[in-house]
Amino acid sequence: MLEICNLVVRYGPFLACNDISMCVKPGEIVGVIGPNGAGKSSIARVIAGLVRPAAGSVHFLGQSIVGTQSHLLIRRGLSLVPEGRGLFPYMSIEENLLMGGYSLTSHERRKALMERSYELFPILKQRRRQIAGTMSGGQQQMLAVAMGLMGDPKLCIFDEPSLGLAPIVIQVISEALQALRKLGLTVLLIEQNAKLAGTVADRIYIVSAGLIQYHNTPQELLQNPEVLEKFVSA
Amino acid sequence: MKLLEVSGLSKSFGGVAALANVVGHSIEGETLGMIGPNGSGKTTFVNVVSGHVRADSGTLTFAGVNIARMRPHQLAGVGLCRTYQAVRVFSELSTRQNIENARLLLEDRGLGTAEVRELTEWLHLDRKLDKQAGSLTLFEQRRLELLMRLVLKPRLIMLDEPVGGLAITEVNEMITLLQELKARCSLFVIEHTMRVIRELADRVMVLIAGEKVADGPPSEILQNQRVIDEYLGNVAHA
């Protein structure tokens, strides 16, 4: 579904990604973990059309998407739930969800997706008229995930969805990701919480200093003592 | 000796009670942890104690002094300061200028030059002094923010999610730094990473929906059924 080859990303003199290659197959949950500044979010931003790479290719559903604008990528089935959530804090939960589904032309589909969001996160339905900025951090993150899904994506990229959340909310996010897998959604999960990525992902890429250092299933990676020490065992 | 003491502390925003009649204290030399779900009032508690937000009711004392109406800069003068969930440094200024700005607050009552140099080396910022603070990594910025509080010779530092957003190896290093920091001053730590609470806190207070629901040693609190049900859940991710 997604294929990245020899990706290089630069911000002025700073090299964020250096020859990154990875792929995501339909129906998979693929994790990308690594420390701050490793280049994880740069990968997400390139895929979502927010940053133009210095070199390399990105194909989504067989077509090159380098240089494609973000709103066109959403229409093709690619959504990004950014780090920091990207909500409209002065709008209600329901209005935020409608904004997430702005690219849909079918009213019926929009309504069905909203119901799916409410099934995934029942608290959002209970509070659908509440102003988003007044909700707790955990509820805001649930809304951000739901907004990303309102675009009816085939591939959804989640950038650090567990950041700053209470353990029980991370559990809710983890269960939601696993529920999405059952619905056939493909997920690219960018995370620092290696335990969350290890729980839900089929495969994991470990990125450090702009390079992929390891790539394997979580089960295999979690048996590697060097991986455990550097990336997992906090 | 009790250092920070709060009683009947309440704060509402509109109709929402962020803090409801919270009672508690910290002891000099102790590291007091605070945990609770997102939106349970933890940051509001720090905002109220550190003079950023005024409580609706309740009493607040620090080392026996009423601090309820004090502003943050006045609290720094009596030895109480805090760090922020989203790190706050002067990003356009150099590391050195950030430190010098922090020292201005207490003028000659703060730390001397030699002591500041020792802290700078301890926090591994001595080679970053001429770097623009905004270009530092998050971990370096968190250490700089901590240094900017330490030059004020605090008796208590309130740390709001000190390992938030840090990578695994950085979390390990931050825990080591904070363990060493315990010898320099008392700490109050809000965290969602339970390893930080287990390894640093002598005692833990739990806030749920603005109310204190438990207070005790970490080993006891992390087994508390209400804490498990409403906060920890499956601790595999914590």
Interface residues (C-beta under 8 A of the other chain):
Chain A: G34 P35 N36 G37 A38 T134 M135 S136 G137 G138 Q139 E160 S162 L163 G164 L165 A166 P167 I168 V169 I170 Q171 V172 S174 Q192 N193 A194 K195 L196 T199 K230 F231 V232 S233 A234
Chain B: G14 V16 G36 P37 N38 G39 S40 Q85 T137 L138 F139 E161 G164 G165 L166 A167 I168 T169 E170 V171 N172 H192 T193 M194 R195 E230 Y231 L232 G233 N234 V235 A236 H237 A238
